[in-house]
């Protein structure tokens, strides 16, 4: 028991010595004021604070309704990495199984559905092939990233933003299209 107490006191002393620092080399020496950084002494703890960038990743669910003939409805979940000009959008069915993966750069776009791979000249062409309706892809990427970017012919409804939802409605050109996005927290 006496040995355990001695080891505990020794460990506490060593930890407190690491936290206190000796003060040597702080503000003194040849490099002071010149922008040079002195190497820390062996018994000093150096704390580095760096700003952690926000990850370029969003996830959630969306419902896309296109009032075409015949009407089309897509209810899916997604995760988005990146944005424009480069990014990846994974699309999942309601059971959580991956249905598609869109990958794009400034000069090309690729759709992967299982073992099938399709290519397009750009993301806008690929989205049109998938949905059968033109969508503003730059705004679409912003919308899926949680940014209520305005787009010509679209109403951007942020009244449910406190619930982490966006409702977007294309009023022109026809066909009327409604995109509802709910973001995961």
Buried (B, 14 or more C-beta within 10 A) or exposed (E): EEEEEEEEEEEEEEEEEEEEBEEEBEEEEEEEEEEEEBEBEEEBEEEEEEEEEEEEEBBBBBBBBBBBEEEBEBEBBBBBBBBBEEBBBBBBEEEEEBBBBBBBBEEEBBBBBEEEEBEBEBBBBBBBEBBEBBBBBBBBBBBBBBEBBEBEEBEBBEEEEEEEBBBBBBEEEEBBBBBBBBBEE
